[in-house]
Amino acid sequence: MKGKGFCIVLVVSLLCGLFRPVPAADTRTLAREAAAAIRAVENMQDNAAAAAKLKEIRAKLDQIRAADPNFAELRILESKYKRLTGLFGAPPAVPSAPAVKTGASAASSSSTGGGASSGTVSAAGKAEALKGWEAIVALKEDFLPRLEEVIPVHVKNIIYDGEHADEALARIAVLQQEAPAVKARVVAFGAKYGRTVDEIDSKIYGLTPKDLSLSLYDPQNQRPDESPGRAWEKLSNGLTNLEEAPRLEAKRILTRVLQNLDLIESFIMDTERDKRYAAVEEKLQMAARFSPQDAEVREWQGKIKAMRIKSKADIEKALDGARFPAAFAGFAGPGDAAGLAASALRYFTQEGGWEPNETVVKVVVAGNWVVAATNIFGEPIQWGLPIWAAAYRNDSKEIARVFRLTILTQEGLGVAKRPPWTGVWTGDSFRMRTANVR
C-alpha cells in the first residue's frame, strides 16, 4: 500500500509538472513596446503601414490583458489605440483558417477598402454616426466659447467683478434660455452612443472606419479634429456648471455677508452703520439675481431689512437722547477754560480752522493741558488742549456731530500754553440734535 501511494504521488507530481502554465510575458515590457508602437503610428502617413502596426499593437494589448486584466496602464493604451483606429481604421482580423475568395465574395471584400469593421458597417450607419460626431463637435464649438466667457467648464465659478455683474448676468440668462435645447441634444447623443468618453469614442470610431484604400487626406477620410466623446463630455460639464455655478455664487455672497455682519453694529459711527447695511442689502440683491429660488438668500434679505429698520430706529432714539458734554470742572490752567473755549470757537469759525461746508456752534474744554510734541531731549515744544466741539453740515442743520478734539498751540522750546492755535487732532465723535446743543 505504501508503494502504491508513493507511485500515485509521483504520477500527480509529474502531471503537474507537465501541465504547469507557461509564465506570462512581462506586462511592463509589453506595455513599453505597445506605447512605442503607438507613438510610431501617430507619426505615420502611410495607411498600410499604420494598419500593420495597429495589428501588432492589438496583439500586444491582448497579451497584456491575458496576463493581467487589471494592469494599470492598459486602459490608457486601449484609449490611444481606439483613437488611432478611428484615424486609420481597425486592423484586419487574423482569420482562423485560410480561405480562398472568389467571384462575388472577393469583389465584395475589395470594395470595402480594408478594415475588419468596414464589412459590418453599413454606409447609412457610417454616415449617421459621422453626422452625429460632426454635430456634437459643432455644438460644443458654438456653445462652450460663449459659456466660458462667464463660467469655466473646468470649475463651477462665475467670472465677473462688481462693475460687470450686470453683463455677466445678462450672458448667463441667454445661455440658460439655450440650455434646455442643448441639453436635449447632449442627452440624446449619450443615450445613442454611450455615457463615457471611452464608450462614445469606441462606438463612433467603430462605426466610422477610414477607407484604407484611399489617401488619409481624401475627403471621405476626413473627421473632426476632436473626439466625439471629449466634445460630449465638455458639453455635459459645461451644462452642469451653468446650472450649479449661479447657485454656488449666491451662497458665496451670502457667506461673505454673514462673516462680516457683526462688524456693522460695532462700528462707532451710526451713519457708517446704515451705509454698511445698505451695502449688505445690495450684495444680497446680487445673490438673489444669481439664484432667485434660493430660500436662504430670501430669508436673509428679510432679516437684514428688519435689522436695518431697527438700527435706524435706535439711531433716532440715540439722537434724541444725546446731549452735549459739560465743560471739564477740574481745569487747572493756565488760562481760563471759558476764554480758551471761546478762542477755539473763533479759530474754527473765523480763522479757517474748520471745514468750510460745516459750522461749529459750541466748544468746551474737556481736560487739562497735555504735551503734544517734544524735542530729542524730551522737552515739550508743543501743547494740546482737550476740547469738545459741536458742528453741523450747512446743508443739514438739524443734526450736529460732536467731536472729541485736541487743539494745538504753536511749536517751540518754552512755548506757552495759550493761543494762537495751529491745528487739531481728531478723536471719537457722535451725533445729536442740534436743538439740544446748549
Buried (B, 14 or more C-beta within 10 A) or exposed (E): EEEEEEEEEEEEEEEEEEEEEEEEBEBEEBBEBBBEBBEBBEEBEEBEEBBBBBBBBBBBBEBBBEBBEEBEBBEEBBBBBBBBBBBBBBBBEEEEEEEEEEEEEEEEEEEBBBBBBBBEBEEEEBEBBBEBBBBBBEBBEEBBEBBBBBBBBEEBBBEBEEEEBEEBBEBBEEBEEBBEEBBEBBEEBBEEBBEEBBBBBBBBBBBBBBBBBBBBEEEEBEBBEBBBBBBBBBBBBBBEBBBEBBBBBBBBBBEEBEEEBEEBBEEEBBEEBBEBBEEBBEBBEBBBBBBEEBEEBBEBBEEBBEBBEEBBEEBEEEBEEBEBBEBBEEBEEEBEBEEBBEBBBBBBBEEEBBEEEBBBBBBBBBBBBEEBEEEEEEEBBBBBBBBBBBBBBEEEEEBBBBBBBBBBBBBEEEBEBBBEBBEBEEEEBBBBBBEBBE
